[in-house]
Amino acid sequence: AYVRLLRLHSIRRRLLRAEPGEIQIGPLAEAWGFHNAGHFAANYRRLFGETPRVTLRRAPPNLC
């Protein structure tokens, strides 16, 4: 359970730092060992209270 939390937090950090169009959620989750998209999304939503897509949309734009 602890390792899953670490992986989910790592994915969230990456989503929040992403530039628009830079990454896709599915391949990112797969790279972190989540091979079932539904299972990943449910775990993510349970932990953070929002879907990965919402997190990705909240990523701050590059101001430079």
Number of C-alpha atoms within 10 A of each C-alpha: 6 7 8 15 13 12 17 22 15 13 18 17 14 17 24 17 16 20 15 14 7 8 13 13 16 15 13 14 20 13 12 14 12 18 13 11 14 10 11 20 20 14 16 20 14 11 13 13 12 13 16 23 12 13 18 22 14 14 16 13 12 9 4 3
